[in-house]
Amino acid sequence: MTKAVLGAFAAALLIKLFLFDFIIAEGTSMEPAIHSGSVLVVNRLQYGLRFPGQTGYLVRWAAPQEGDMVVFYAPSGEIAVKRCGSLVGQGEFMAEGDNSLQSYDSRSYGPVSVNATIGKVLGNK
């Protein structure tokens, strides 16, 4: 029984670190699409494979597309959720909150590197 519990724990940890993650939204910058307190499901493999805590991807196979809700490390180091606006050059995008009057986003800090992305929001509850 101990092996089964340890195996289940290891599988859940691997899924959370590399495949899917759950985060709780804070703030009003993405309203009305995402409300503060919503639980977000994040696909960590949408844009490539990265190890947690790394600043870039081991292998990257896609970039955020215009309209994607992206989870990324903001320049302040905090985790942010914004919509991908326009793509800038080869490796950057403009991160924009849906509630522009309440959003601290690329209009304030400039384009975000694709390497700063954690994943794509699949849904929220």
Backbone torsions as a table, in degrees:
resi	resn	phi	psi	omega
1	MET	NA	-37.6	179.2
2	THR	-62.2	-39.5	178.8
3	LYS	-63.4	-38.8	179.5
4	ALA	-65.7	-42.1	179.9
5	VAL	-65.9	-45.1	178.2
6	LEU	-63.5	-40.3	177.9
7	GLY	-63.6	-42.7	178.2
8	ALA	-64.7	-41.3	178.3
9	PHE	-63.0	-44.8	179.3
10	ALA	-62.6	-41.9	179.4
11	ALA	-64.3	-44.1	179.5
12	ALA	-63.1	-40.5	178.8
13	LEU	-64.0	-44.1	178.5
14	LEU	-63.3	-40.7	178.4
15	ILE	-62.4	-44.8	-179.0
16	LYS	-66.1	-40.3	-176.3
17	LEU	-76.5	-30.3	-171.9
18	PHE	-121.5	-25.4	-174.2
19	LEU	-107.6	-65.9	-176.5
20	PHE	-131.5	149.5	177.2
21	ASP	-137.3	159.6	176.1
22	PHE	-121.3	129.6	175.8
23	ILE	-131.7	156.8	178.2
24	ILE	-104.5	124.3	-178.5
25	ALA	-71.3	140.3	175.7
26	GLU	-126.2	137.1	177.1
27	GLY	96.4	177.4	-173.8
28	THR	-115.7	11.1	-173.7
29	SER	-66.6	-21.8	-178.4
30	MET	-107.8	10.6	177.7
31	GLU	-69.2	142.4	12.0
32	PRO	-92.1	-4.0	-176.7
33	ALA	-65.8	-41.9	-179.5
34	ILE	-131.2	125.5	179.3
35	HIS	-98.1	151.4	176.4
36	SER	-57.2	133.2	-178.0
37	GLY	94.9	-8.6	178.1
38	SER	-68.0	143.5	175.0
39	VAL	-92.1	124.1	-177.9
40	LEU	-106.2	137.2	173.5
41	VAL	-97.0	124.1	-175.4
42	VAL	-115.2	126.3	175.0
43	ASN	-86.5	106.5	-178.1
44	ARG	-75.2	-17.1	-178.6
45	LEU	-98.1	5.3	-176.2
46	GLN	-58.0	-40.9	-173.6
47	TYR	-109.7	-11.7	179.2
48	GLY	158.2	-172.8	-179.7
49	LEU	-108.7	124.9	177.9
50	ARG	-138.5	150.4	174.7
51	PHE	-87.5	140.3	179.8
52	PRO	-54.4	135.4	178.9
53	GLY	86.8	-9.7	179.4
54	GLN	-79.7	152.3	-178.4
55	THR	-86.7	-8.0	179.9
56	GLY	-147.8	178.3	-179.0
57	TYR	-89.1	143.2	170.8
58	LEU	-68.6	-47.1	174.8
59	VAL	-139.8	130.1	177.9
60	ARG	-119.7	129.4	-178.5
61	TRP	-117.6	-3.8	178.1
62	ALA	-155.6	165.7	175.3
63	ALA	-124.0	157.1	176.7
64	PRO	-56.5	142.3	177.7
65	GLN	-104.9	152.9	179.7
66	GLU	-53.7	126.7	-179.4
67	GLY	100.3	-18.8	177.4
68	ASP	-61.9	141.9	169.1
69	MET	-90.4	114.5	-170.3
70	VAL	-112.5	139.2	172.6
71	VAL	-101.7	129.9	-175.1
72	PHE	-152.7	167.7	173.2
73	TYR	-87.4	117.0	177.3
74	ALA	-71.1	162.7	178.9
75	PRO	-54.7	-26.1	178.5
76	SER	-75.5	-10.4	-178.4
77	GLY	96.4	-10.5	178.8
78	GLU	-78.8	156.2	175.4
79	ILE	-81.2	130.8	-177.8
80	ALA	-126.5	154.8	174.5
81	VAL	-124.9	119.0	179.3
82	LYS	-144.6	168.4	175.9
83	ARG	-89.7	140.0	176.5
84	CYS	-74.4	117.7	175.5
85	GLY	-86.2	-128.0	-179.6
86	SER	-78.8	151.4	174.6
87	LEU	-84.8	140.6	-177.1
88	VAL	-119.9	113.9	-179.8
89	GLY	62.5	-153.0	-176.6
90	GLN	-84.4	-31.5	-169.6
91	GLY	-132.0	26.2	-179.3
92	GLU	-139.9	156.1	175.3
93	PHE	-141.4	158.6	176.1
94	MET	-90.8	121.1	179.2
95	ALA	-92.9	123.7	-175.4
96	GLU	-131.4	130.0	174.3
97	GLY	-77.9	145.6	178.9
98	ASP	-66.6	-31.9	179.4
99	ASN	-97.3	80.9	-169.8
100	SER	-60.1	-26.7	180.0
101	LEU	-75.2	-20.2	-177.9
102	GLN	-116.8	14.7	-172.4
103	SER	-112.0	127.9	170.2
104	TYR	-94.5	106.7	-171.8
105	ASP	-144.7	-159.8	-176.2
106	SER	-60.8	-19.9	175.3
107	ARG	-65.7	-21.7	178.0
108	SER	-100.7	-40.7	-173.1
109	TYR	-115.4	3.1	175.0
110	GLY	87.7	-173.5	-176.5
111	PRO	-65.9	155.8	-179.6
112	VAL	-110.5	136.4	177.0
113	SER	-69.8	139.6	175.6
114	VAL	-58.8	-30.0	178.8
115	ASN	-66.8	-14.7	178.4
116	ALA	-85.0	-7.6	-177.5
117	THR	-73.6	145.0	175.8
118	ILE	-102.8	-37.0	179.9
119	GLY	172.5	-171.3	-178.2
120	LYS	-113.9	137.9	177.0
121	VAL	-72.4	124.1	178.2
122	LEU	-91.2	-32.9	-179.0
123	GLY	-174.3	171.0	178.2
124	ASN	-146.9	154.6	178.7
125	LYS	-132.2	NA	NA
